[in-house]
Amino acid sequence: MKGKISIISGLLIGLLISYFTLEYRGSKIKHLGVDGKVLNEITELDFSFISNAFIIIAITSGIIYYLLVKLEKSDQKHYNSKN
């Protein structure tokens, strides 16, 4: 259960962090005709952007998983000390 929660929340938070910090600007290649009209437009994804976003998502998921494990251990200690 902790794994699913950390992956989903890490994905959401990591995507938000990536969106606001990496400022992706895609590159476009335009093929112009003789009269100046655009015949073909190709958009490309940047590999470094994708890899950096994946690293941010993985780190965020790991931090959330670590915090959930620590929270569960502290709750167990607190519960065991009461009984």
VENMO-V294087 format. One record per helix or strand. SS is the DSSP state (H for helix, E for strand). FROM is the first residue (numbers start at 1). TO is the last residue. Records with the same first field share a line. If there is no record, write none. Layout:
SS = FROM-TO, FROM-TO
//
This chain:
H = 2-22, 47-82
E = 27-32, 38-44
//
